[in-house]
């Protein structure tokens, strides 16, 4: 598991999967003692007043046009990640996602 990868995650209580973007660093992701940290990915039709915390995935990213939601920072047990990664986002998209996270967490 690597930072920037998109994975499918089991949804607790129902038989459904949803995509998430791993944001924890590769060192932590390589150590089974740590829970990977990820952000939810939404379909483009999500609405609300959280625009500054949503980053649209670019043309060269997997799931182009979907929105990464910086307000959903969550640590997950590894058993909830299913299969193999769907792909990895570009460095440019990670920079935008980092910016949205810094804004959400009020980090200068």
Residue, then its C-alpha position, 0 to 999 in steps of 0.5 A: x500500500x502506498x500514499x496516493x493509491x486508490x483502494x476499494x474499502x468495505x462499508x461496515x454493516x452492508x455488503x458494499x464497497x467504496x473508493x478511498x485515497x490513501x494519504x498516510x506515508x509509505x513508511x507507515x503503510x509498510x508497517x502492519x502495526x499502523x492503520x492506513x489513513x485515507x480520504x473518501x472519494x465521491x461521485x462528481x454530483x456531491x454538493x454542499x458548501x465544502x468546495x475548498x475541501x474537495x479536490x477533483x481528480x484530474x484527467x490522468x488520475x484514476x476515477x477522473x472527475x470524482x472528488x476527494x474529500x479532505x474532511x473525511x480523514x480516517x484510519x482504517x484496519x487493513x482488513x477493510x481494504x479489498x483486492x489491489x489498488x485501482x491506481x495512483x493519483x498524479x503528483x499534481x493531484x496530491x499537491x492539491x489534496x495536501x492543500x485541501x487537507x492543510x486548509x481543513x486542519x488549519x495547518x499553515 
